[in-house]
Amino acid sequence: MIIRFSVGDTLEMKKEHPCGARQFLVKRIGSDIRIVCRGCGRDVTVPRIKLEKGIKRVIPGEQTEN
């Protein structure tokens, strides 16, 4: 199953980040996903397959129109 999310969405993960936060902001999408921890601000790049296994839910971000 493919989980749909886009740049600006917040991902709630099954496991906590070492800082204790479970939410990450999506910054870039591709074969690797760039996310930023909502707790400490750490920037992490994770392979899509590994990231999708750890997602608990997707919280939609603000959608902007050009």
N, CA, C and O atoms as a Tinker XYZ file with bonds, in Angstrom:
   264  protein
     1  N      0.841000   -1.180000    0.000000    73     2
     2  CA     0.000000    0.000000    0.000000    64     1     3
     3  C      0.893000    1.252000    0.000000    63     2     4     5
     4  O      1.823000    1.356000    0.800000    81     3
     5  N      0.609000    2.176000   -0.881000    73     3     6
     6  CA     1.352000    3.421000   -0.970000    64     5     7
     7  C      0.643000    4.474000   -0.128000    63     6     8     9
     8  O     -0.557000    4.702000   -0.285000    81     7
     9  N      1.388000    5.110000    0.762000    73     7    10
    10  CA     0.839000    6.165000    1.596000    64     9    11
    11  C      1.042000    7.487000    0.868000    63    10    12    13
    12  O      2.158000    7.812000    0.463000    81    11
    13  N     -0.035000    8.249000    0.702000    73    11    14
    14  CA     0.033000    9.531000   -0.011000    64    13    15
    15  C      0.290000   10.673000    0.966000    63    14    16    17
    16  O     -0.444000   10.852000    1.939000    81    15
    17  N      1.334000   11.437000    0.695000    73    15    18
    18  CA     1.623000   12.648000    1.451000    64    17    19
    19  C      2.368000   13.595000    0.530000    63    18    20    21
    20  O      2.907000   13.177000   -0.495000    81    19
    21  N      2.398000   14.868000    0.892000    73    19    22
    22  CA     3.058000   15.859000    0.049000    64    21    23
    23  C      3.888000   16.810000    0.913000    63    22    24    25
    24  O      3.852000   16.744000    2.141000    81    23
    25  N      4.629000   17.687000    0.255000    73    23    26
    26  CA     5.456000   18.660000    0.951000    64    25    27
    27  C      4.545000   19.550000    1.797000    63    26    28    29
    28  O      3.519000   20.032000    1.317000    81    27
    29  N      4.923000   19.761000    3.050000    73    27    30
    30  CA     4.127000   20.581000    3.955000    64    29    31
    31  C      3.261000   19.771000    4.902000    63    30    32    33
    32  O      2.759000   20.310000    5.889000    81    31
    33  N      3.074000   18.476000    4.620000    73    31    34
    34  CA     2.304000   17.610000    5.506000    64    33    35
    35  C      3.154000   17.237000    6.720000    63    34    36    37
    36  O      4.383000   17.278000    6.674000    81    35
    37  N      2.470000   16.873000    7.805000    73    35    38
    38  CA     3.151000   16.395000    8.998000    64    37    39
    39  C      2.915000   14.902000    9.126000    63    38    40    41
    40  O      1.780000   14.437000    9.014000    81    39
    41  N      3.983000   14.146000    9.359000    73    39    42
    42  CA     3.880000   12.705000    9.519000    64    41    43
    43  C      4.021000   12.356000   10.987000    63    42    44    45
    44  O      4.973000   12.777000   11.645000    81    43
    45  N      3.067000   11.582000   11.501000    73    43    46
    46  CA     3.189000   11.080000   12.866000    64    45    47
    47  C      3.725000    9.663000   12.750000    63    46    48    49
    48  O      3.138000    8.816000   12.077000    81    47
    49  N      4.851000    9.414000   13.417000    73    47    50
    50  CA     5.534000    8.142000   13.292000    64    49    51
    51  C      5.153000    7.183000   14.423000    63    50    52    53
    52  O      4.665000    7.601000   15.472000    81    51
    53  N      5.388000    5.885000   14.185000    73    51    54
    54  CA     5.117000    4.862000   15.193000    64    53    55
    55  C      6.117000    4.948000   16.344000    63    54    56    57
    56  O      5.757000    4.771000   17.508000    81    55
    57  N      7.375000    5.223000   16.003000    73    55    58
    58  CA     8.429000    5.318000   17.020000    64    57    59
    59  C      8.826000    6.769000   17.231000    63    58    60    61
    60  O      8.717000    7.593000   16.323000    81    59
    61  N      9.288000    7.072000   18.437000    73    59    62
    62  CA     9.722000    8.419000   18.767000    64    61    63
    63  C     11.129000    8.701000   18.246000    63    62    64    65
    64  O     11.959000    7.799000   18.128000    81    63
    65  N     11.375000    9.957000   17.942000    73    63    66
    66  CA    12.710000   10.449000   17.643000    64    65    67
    67  C     13.457000   10.498000   18.984000    63    66    68    69
    68  O     12.797000   10.596000   20.018000    81    67
    69  N     14.772000   10.437000   19.023000    73    67    70
    70  CA    15.493000   10.489000   20.304000    64    69    71
    71  C     15.129000   11.689000   21.191000    63    70    72    73
    72  O     15.299000   11.623000   22.408000    81    71
    73  N     14.634000   12.778000   20.598000    73    71    74
    74  CA    14.253000   13.949000   21.399000    64    73    75
    75  C     12.877000   13.763000   22.048000    63    74    76    77
    76  O     12.490000   14.559000   22.904000    81    75
    77  N     12.139000   12.729000   21.654000    73    75    78
    78  CA    10.838000   12.451000   22.242000    64    77    79
    79  C      9.651000   12.811000   21.353000    63    78    80    81
    80  O      8.518000   12.449000   21.670000    81    79
    81  N      9.886000   13.511000   20.253000    73    79    82
    82  CA     8.803000   13.909000   19.348000    64    81    83
    83  C      8.466000   12.775000   18.380000    63    82    84    85
    84  O      9.324000   11.960000   18.044000    81    83
    85  N      7.213000   12.732000   17.940000    73    83    86
    86  CA     6.770000   11.740000   16.957000    64    85    87
    87  C      6.365000   12.379000   15.624000    63    86    88    89
    88  O      6.075000   11.668000   14.662000    81    87
    89  N      6.345000   13.697000   15.564000    73    87    90
    90  CA     5.879000   14.377000   14.358000    64    89    91
    91  C      7.031000   14.984000   13.574000    63    90    92    93
    92  O      7.953000   15.576000   14.137000    81    91
    93  N      6.949000   14.819000   12.249000    73    91    94
    94  CA     7.970000   15.314000   11.337000    64    93    95
    95  C      7.301000   16.058000   10.185000    63    94    96    97
    96  O      6.255000   15.636000    9.692000    81    95
    97  N      7.903000   17.162000    9.759000    73    95    98
    98  CA     7.417000   17.956000    8.639000    64    97    99
    99  C      8.112000   17.493000    7.361000    63    98   100   101
   100  O      9.334000   17.350000    7.337000    81    99
   101  N      7.335000   17.256000    6.294000    73    99   102
   102  CA     7.896000   16.822000    5.010000    64   101   103
   103  C      8.420000   18.044000    4.263000    63   102   104   105
   104  O      7.677000   18.993000    4.014000    81   103
   105  N      9.714000   18.016000    3.903000    73   103   106
   106  CA    10.350000   19.127000    3.200000    64   105   107
   107  C     10.598000   18.833000    1.718000    63   106   108   109
   108  O     10.527000   19.738000    0.887000    81   107
   109  N     10.891000   17.566000    1.382000    73   107   110
   110  CA    11.179000   17.207000   -0.006000    64   109   111
   111  C     10.729000   15.784000   -0.240000    63   110   112   113
   112  O     10.842000   14.929000    0.638000    81   111
   113  N     10.212000   15.533000   -1.451000    73   111   114
   114  CA     9.739000   14.195000   -1.810000    64   113   115
   115  C     10.475000   13.720000   -3.056000    63   114   116   117
   116  O     10.721000   14.495000   -3.980000    81   115
   117  N     10.819000   12.452000   -3.068000    73   115   118
   118  CA    11.487000   11.805000   -4.194000    64   117   119
   119  C     11.684000   10.355000   -3.812000    63   118   120   121
   120  O     10.876000    9.802000   -3.065000    81   119
   121  N     12.741000    9.724000   -4.305000    73   119   122
   122  CA    13.026000    8.354000   -3.873000    64   121   123
   123  C     13.473000    8.359000   -2.414000    63   122   124   125
   124  O     13.277000    7.385000   -1.688000    81   123
   125  N     14.082000    9.481000   -1.994000    73   123   126
   126  CA    14.402000    9.730000   -0.588000    64   125   127
   127  C     13.519000   10.885000   -0.125000    63   126   128   129
   128  O     13.270000   11.821000   -0.884000    81   127
   129  N     13.053000   10.821000    1.105000    73   127   130
   130  CA    12.179000   11.853000    1.661000    64   129   131
   131  C     12.967000   12.648000    2.693000    63   130   132   133
   132  O     13.620000   12.069000    3.561000    81   131
   133  N     12.908000   13.971000    2.600000    73   131   134
   134  CA    13.580000   14.836000    3.576000    64   133   135
   135  C     12.532000   15.318000    4.568000    63   134   136   137
   136  O     11.541000   15.940000    4.186000    81   135
   137  N     12.757000   15.027000    5.846000    73   135   138
   138  CA    11.826000   15.412000    6.897000    64   137   139
   139  C     12.574000   16.178000    7.991000    63   138   140   141
   140  O     13.782000   16.022000    8.172000    81   139
   141  N     11.821000   17.007000    8.710000    73   139   142
   142  CA    12.390000   17.788000    9.808000    64   141   143
   143  C     11.590000   17.477000   11.063000    63   142   144   145
   144  O     10.361000   17.529000   11.052000    81   143
   145  N     12.294000   17.154000   12.147000    73   143   146
   146  CA    11.651000   16.839000   13.419000    64   145   147
   147  C     10.953000   18.080000   13.958000    63   146   148   149
   148  O     11.533000   19.166000   13.977000    81   147
   149  N      9.706000   17.917000   14.396000    73   147   150
   150  CA     8.946000   19.035000   14.963000    64   149   151
   151  C      9.405000   19.364000   16.382000    63   150   152   153
   152  O      9.101000   20.440000   16.896000    81   151
   153  N     10.129000   18.452000   17.013000    73   151   154
   154  CA    10.594000   18.687000   18.379000    64   153   155
   155  C     11.904000   19.438000   18.443000    63   154   156   157
   156  O     11.992000   20.491000   19.076000    81   155
   157  N     12.930000   18.902000   17.788000    73   155   158
   158  CA    14.274000   19.488000   17.910000    64   157   159
   159  C     14.758000   20.180000   16.640000    63   158   160   161
   160  O     15.764000   20.890000   16.678000    81   159
   161  N     14.066000   19.991000   15.513000    73   159   162
   162  CA    14.461000   20.653000   14.271000    64   161   163
   163  C     15.508000   19.912000   13.463000    63   162   164   165
   164  O     16.015000   20.448000   12.478000    81   163
   165  N     15.844000   18.686000   13.859000    73   163   166
   166  CA    16.843000   17.887000   13.137000    64   165   167
   167  C     16.326000   17.568000   11.732000    63   166   168   169
   168  O     15.170000   17.178000   11.567000    81   167
   169  N     17.166000   17.731000   10.743000    73   167   170
   170  CA    16.852000   17.475000    9.339000    64   169   171
   171  C     17.345000   16.072000    8.994000    63   170   172   173
   172  O     18.526000   15.771000    9.172000    81   171
   173  N     16.444000   15.200000    8.496000    73   171   174
   174  CA    16.784000   13.808000    8.215000    64   173   175
   175  C     16.330000   13.447000    6.797000    63   174   176   177
   176  O     15.232000   13.820000    6.385000    81   175
   177  N     17.159000   12.732000    6.060000    73   175   178
   178  CA    16.783000   12.197000    4.757000    64   177   179
   179  C     16.682000   10.682000    4.894000    63   178   180   181
   180  O     17.633000   10.018000    5.308000    81   179
   181  N     15.497000   10.137000    4.534000    73   179   182
   182  CA    15.203000    8.719000    4.731000    64   181   183
   183  C     14.705000    8.121000    3.419000    63   182   184   185
   184  O     13.939000    8.775000    2.711000    81   183
   185  N     15.116000    6.891000    3.070000    73   183   186
   186  CA    14.552000    6.242000    1.882000    64   185   187
   187  C     13.036000    6.082000    2.034000    63   186   188   189
   188  O     12.546000    5.779000    3.122000    81   187
   189  N     12.303000    6.284000    0.945000    73   187   190
   190  CA    10.841000    6.230000    0.957000    64   189   191
   191  C     10.314000    4.925000    1.552000    63   190   192   193
   192  O      9.391000    4.958000    2.366000    81   191
   193  N     10.863000    3.807000    1.177000    73   191   194
   194  CA    10.375000    2.500000    1.644000    64   193   195
   195  C     10.490000    2.392000    3.160000    63   194   196   197
   196  O      9.553000    1.941000    3.818000    81   195
   197  N     11.615000    2.796000    3.715000    73   195   198
   198  CA    11.815000    2.734000    5.166000    64   197   199
   199  C     10.867000    3.697000    5.887000    63   198   200   201
   200  O     10.308000    3.350000    6.928000    81   199
   201  N     10.684000    4.895000    5.344000    73   199   202
   202  CA     9.811000    5.890000    5.963000    64   201   203
   203  C      8.358000    5.421000    5.983000    63   202   204   205
   204  O      7.682000    5.547000    7.004000    81   203
   205  N      7.873000    4.879000    4.861000    73   203   206
   206  CA     6.470000    4.456000    4.770000    64   205   207
   207  C      6.127000    3.372000    5.782000    63   206   208   209
   208  O      4.988000    3.305000    6.246000    81   207
   209  N      7.080000    2.529000    6.130000    73   207   210
   210  CA     6.834000    1.476000    7.125000    64   209   211
   211  C      6.623000    2.049000    8.518000    63   210   212   213
   212  O      5.945000    1.430000    9.338000    81   211
   213  N      7.187000    3.216000    8.804000    73   211   214
   214  CA     7.126000    3.798000   10.133000    64   213   215
   215  C      6.026000    4.823000   10.356000    63   214   216   217
   216  O      5.874000    5.329000   11.468000    81   215
   217  N      5.243000    5.144000    9.302000    73   215   218
   218  CA     4.214000    6.179000    9.433000    64   217   219
   219  C      2.975000    5.634000   10.132000    63   218   220   221
   220  O      2.453000    4.580000    9.769000    81   219
   221  N      2.519000    6.362000   11.130000    73   219   222
   222  CA     1.285000    6.017000   11.839000    64   221   223
   223  C      0.097000    6.721000   11.182000    63   222   224   225
   224  O     -0.930000    6.097000   10.914000    81   223
   225  N      0.243000    8.031000   10.925000    73   223   226
   226  CA    -0.806000    8.782000   10.224000    64   225   227
   227  C     -0.215000   10.026000    9.581000    63   226   228   229
   228  O      0.871000   10.475000    9.948000    81   227
   229  N     -0.946000   10.579000    8.611000    73   227   230
   230  CA    -0.534000   11.780000    7.893000    64   229   231
   231  C     -1.475000   12.905000    8.289000    63   230   232   233
   232  O     -2.694000   12.762000    8.203000    81   231
   233  N     -0.912000   14.020000    8.722000    73   231   234
   234  CA    -1.684000   15.210000    9.069000    64   233   235
   235  C     -1.484000   16.199000    7.936000    63   234   236   237
   236  O     -0.383000   16.722000    7.768000    81   235
   237  N     -2.539000   16.473000    7.139000    73   235   238
   238  CA    -2.380000   17.374000    5.990000    64   237   239
   239  C     -1.933000   18.772000    6.390000    63   238   240   241
   240  O     -2.357000   19.310000    7.413000    81   239
   241  N     -1.068000   19.348000    5.562000    73   239   242
   242  CA    -0.585000   20.713000    5.787000    64   241   243
   243  C     -1.440000   21.687000    5.027000    63   242   244   245
   244  O     -2.424000   21.302000    4.395000    81   243
   245  N     -1.073000   22.935000    5.084000    73   243   246
   246  CA    -1.796000   23.972000    4.355000    64   245   247
   247  C     -1.526000   23.826000    2.870000    63   246   248   249
   248  O     -0.373000   23.764000    2.444000    81   247
   249  N     -2.589000   23.772000    2.086000    73   247   250
   250  CA    -2.453000   23.679000    0.632000    64   249   251
   251  C     -2.455000   25.088000    0.042000    63   250   252   253
   252  O     -3.396000   25.852000    0.257000    81   251
   253  N     -1.410000   25.429000   -0.697000    73   251   254
   254  CA    -1.326000   26.749000   -1.310000    64   253   255
   255  C     -1.509000   26.631000   -2.805000    63   254   256   257
   256  O     -1.044000   25.674000   -3.423000    81   255
   257  N     -2.185000   27.603000   -3.384000    73   255   258
   258  CA    -2.378000   27.631000   -4.838000    64   257   259
   259  C     -1.517000   28.719000   -5.420000    63   258   260   261
   260  O     -1.353000   29.782000   -4.821000    81   259
   261  N     -0.954000   28.451000   -6.615000    73   259   262
   262  CA    -0.090000   29.436000   -7.286000    64   261   263
   263  C     -0.895000   30.328000   -8.167000    63   262   264
   264  O     -0.344000   31.219000   -8.813000    81   263
